[in-house]
Amino acid sequence: MPSVSQAQNAAMHAAAEGKSNLDIPKSVGKEFVKADHGKKIGKLPKHAHHHARKLHKRGVISDSALKAMTGE
């Protein structure tokens, strides 16, 4: 699964290197980094909560993820 924001991308790169402060497993970080390889990260939003409803509408994120991102 590719990253949906620049913040998530940074967190996944840290996790892939074993330096996650968010307790993200190293294997999950490596999976995201592999999925993001070759993509323009600068075009992603800085934080996904700004675009969570659009992502949910497109089917990129689940109902529970939308609630977690928006705090609803």
Secondary structure by P-SEA (a helix, b strand, c coil): cccccaaaaaaaaaaaaccccccccaaaaaaaaaaacccccccccccccccaaaaaaaccccaaaaaaaacc
